[in-house]
């Protein structure tokens, strides 16, 4: 019996293979192809192994070089910073181990620590730092968007202070400089120093307008300018013993100062009076009746301590307001007095002492000798009412009473009351004078 290839395989497989099925015999060409593929696979595999070994050797050498480049001081700094991070996270035991390792390398590492020169301790530290920076930028942009949204919609009355307080508390700074500077910025000063500076801004002359201008600088300055102590001192100085308690009518000291009738101190009150005066007829022309248009001004300057200056003159305001800047003036025509403010009425008492000049001549040389002596004293009693005009608060003074009491040299007194006609006694209008608030001589106390 001849040996037929594959016959034994068909016998061992049993009935699973039918007689009609045939097995392909391996040809010499297929065998050579398999051997070639196996040889190429082995060669490729050995090549990959060599490349991997080279990469591993390169990585080890790079790691060794990196460790050699890091000095002991840098290693100590890294260990110290790791300990600080662990301590912040609450892992005290691990933090102590890092601190010990840092102190062993450099005993005074605590005094040499510098965050700028610390090398990266993690391979992806730069990426993490960039992620953190990006997150911070996103938070800032989100805050700005929220701020814009809040500014776009109307804030209810009385809620602006609370909204600004939350913003300032969140940023932890009163203000920040727009440009980098080497000198110390004003935001670095304590709150007590800033409030004391604002008291100098207001000064003893109650320059509250300058305080409001300061509040427009930033949110933090706005809060400082709304300090209740400053406005309480201003109210006490403006009304004195008649100040009272604002909580009965007003919600704050500032609201009381703004809405309650008061006087302005950063300028003077001015009124212009004009009238016609008939002249004398000429002896040549009896039909000609001349007349003159007379115009003069009244000026009133008030000071917070109760002093008032009064001037009546035909000169224009540009020439006279500078003479009323200080409490002591060289012009004899400026009268000094005192005033009292109660509710919306201002009572003013001003004294004027007349001085007369009598001429006499001596015998022999016709020499003239001028003798000056005091005449009668005049006391002016004025009562004015404070009123507002349109949106301007407390800008008018309306005449309600005017009288002059004259004390003669013989001791008698005479009183003259005037009828308050509108064309003879027009209201006094307040006018701000910039030179009155250029200097501050004492803080608000």
VENCOR-V972142 format. One line per field, one symbol per residue. ss: DSSP state (h for helix, s for strand, l for the rest). psi: psi as a letter, one per 30 degrees, with the letter a starting at -180 (. if undefined). burial: + if it has 24 or more other ideal C-beta (glycine too) atoms within 12 Angstrom, else -. A space follows every 50 residues. Layout:
ss: ???
psi: ???
burial: ???
This chain:
ss: llllllhhhhhhhhhhlllllllllllhhhhhhhhhhhhhhhhhhhhhhh hhhhhhhhhhhhhhhhhhhllhhhhhhhhhhhhhhhhhhllhhhhhhhhh hhhhhlllhhhhllllllllllllhhhhhhhhhhhhhhhhhhhhhhhhhh hhlllllllhhhhhhhhhhhhllllllllllllllhhhllhhhhhhhhhh hhlllllhhhhhhhllllhhhhhhhllhhhhhhhhhhhhhhhlllhhhll llhhhhhhhlllllllssssssssssssllllllllllllssssssssss ssllllssssssslllhhhhhhhhllllllllllssssssssllssssss ssssssssssssllllsssssssssssssssssssssssllsssssssss ssssssslllllsssssllllllllllssssslhhhhllllllll
psi: kljkkfeeeeeffbffklffkkkkkkleeeeeeeeeeeeeeeeeeeeeee eeeeeeeeeeeeeeeeeeekleeeeeeeeeeeeeeeeeffieeeeeeeee eeeeejehfeffkjfegklkfkegeeeeeeeeeeeeeeeeeeeeeeeeee eelkklkffeeeeeeeeeeefgkelkkflklelklffflleeeeeeeeee eelfgiifeeeeeeffeleeeeeefgkeeefeeeeefefbfgeakffeel fleeeeeefkkllkfgalkkkkkklkkkakkkfejffkjllkjkklkkkk kkkfggkkkkkjlflleffffffgelfjkfkffkkkallkkkcgkkkkjk kkjkklkkklklleghkkjkkklkbkkkkkjkklkklljbfkkhfkjkkf kklkjkjlfgflkkkkkkkikeffillkkkkkjeffgflkfllk.
burial: -------------------------------------------------- -----------------------+++++++++++-------------++- ++------+---+----+-------------------------------- ----------+-++--++-----++----------++------++-++++ ++++++++++++-++-+++++++++++-+++++++++++---+--+---- -+++-+++-++++++++++++++----------------------+++++ ++++-++++++++---+--++++++--------++++++++--+++++++ -+-------------------------++++++++++------++++++- -+++-+------------------+++++++-+--++------+-
